[in-house]
Amino acid sequence: LAQKNALAKAQQDLKTMPFSYEGLVKQLEYEKFSEEDARFAAENCGANWNEQAAKKAKQYLQSMSFSREGLKNQLLYEKFTEEQAEYGVTQVGY
């Protein structure tokens, strides 16, 4: 039941805000799910992590200005992988 609830919460969270895999795990832990349940949810939520990186990059650019490298570093800070961060900045036109 805990894993089912964590998965439902993960899918709900992803509808409101883009997350990296690790970012989603941390968010679910913050919401008091165990690390095990949070990882299960992140692995099974069906998220496309490249698309999440692109959405996060777009979200950042709507409120702040970034250089390409600055935006990529911000995505890396958000725990996207190098490849996901590269995808994200490319998708927003950098």
C-alpha positions in Angstrom: 0.0 0.0 0.0 2.8 2.4 0.8 4.4 1.9 -2.6 1.0 2.3 -4.3 0.5 5.6 -2.4 4.0 6.8 -3.2 3.5 6.0 -6.9 0.2 7.9 -6.9 1.8 10.9 -5.2 4.8 10.8 -7.6 2.4 11.0 -10.6 0.5 13.8 -8.9 3.6 15.8 -8.2 4.9 15.3 -11.8 1.6 16.9 -13.1 2.4 20.1 -11.2 6.2 20.4 -11.4 9.0 18.8 -13.4 11.5 16.7 -11.4 14.6 14.7 -12.0 14.6 11.1 -10.8 16.6 12.1 -7.7 14.6 15.2 -7.2 11.4 13.2 -7.2 12.8 10.8 -4.7 13.8 13.6 -2.4 10.4 15.2 -2.7 8.6 12.0 -1.8 11.0 11.5 1.2 10.1 15.1 2.2 6.5 14.0 2.0 7.4 11.3 4.5 7.6 8.3 2.2 10.5 5.9 2.9 13.5 6.0 0.6 12.5 2.5 -0.7 9.0 3.5 -1.5 10.1 6.8 -3.0 12.6 5.0 -5.3 9.9 2.5 -6.3 7.6 5.3 -7.2 10.3 7.2 -9.2 11.2 4.0 -11.1 7.6 3.1 -11.9 5.9 6.5 -12.5 6.5 6.4 -16.2 8.3 9.7 -16.3 10.5 10.6 -19.3 13.4 12.2 -17.5 14.7 13.9 -20.6 11.2 15.6 -21.0 11.3 16.5 -17.3 14.6 18.2 -17.9 13.3 20.1 -20.8 10.2 21.2 -18.8 12.4 22.3 -15.9 14.7 24.3 -18.3 11.6 26.0 -19.8 10.2 26.8 -16.3 13.5 28.4 -15.3 13.7 30.5 -18.4 10.2 31.8 -17.8 11.3 33.4 -14.5 15.0 34.0 -14.9 17.7 34.6 -17.5 20.5 32.0 -17.9 23.4 31.4 -20.1 23.5 28.0 -21.7 26.1 26.8 -19.2 24.3 28.4 -16.3 21.0 26.7 -17.2 22.8 23.4 -17.7 24.5 23.8 -14.3 21.1 24.5 -12.7 19.7 21.3 -14.2 22.7 19.4 -12.9 22.1 21.0 -9.5 18.5 19.7 -9.7 20.1 16.2 -10.0 19.4 15.7 -13.7 22.1 13.6 -15.3 24.6 15.2 -17.7 22.7 13.7 -20.7 19.3 14.9 -19.4 20.6 18.4 -18.7 22.1 18.6 -22.2 18.8 17.4 -23.6 16.9 20.0 -21.6 19.0 23.0 -22.6 18.9 21.9 -26.3 15.1 21.6 -26.2 14.7 25.3 -25.1 16.9 26.5 -27.9 20.4 26.6 -26.5 
